[in-house]
């Protein structure tokens, strides 16, 4: 499975020494439920097998290793994530895990564009500060 490597890598949930804490952007509903999520060195929700929050983790965490630029309506990928080659290759297969991930993320992005566009802008601002992003080829919203 594509995302099984995440439990081993954990790069997205750990802040390198010397880097500022990462305040995870939250939707209004997530903020009501969680208050805030800040990764100072290692996310408090990170367990040995990956995120302990499962399906209830914040959307910005589910979005990773992608970032969505709401101005361009384009998806980007964090080059530091070791899934990049496999994720990109799987996008040609509509039944692949990467394609399913992108489809579910796209559906949520479209909902957020209508209901909470400020979240998408704030999330992307954080992403461009923390990650080295490259455009995900051919996967832009109409």
Secondary structure, 3 states (H helix, E strand, C coil): CCCHHHHHHCHHHECCCCCCCEECCCCHHHHHHHCCCEECCECCCEECCEECCHHHCCHHHHHCCEEEECCCCEEEEECCCCCHHHHHHHCCCCCCHHHHHHHHHHHHHHHHHHHCHHHHHHHHHHHHHHCCEEEEEEEECC
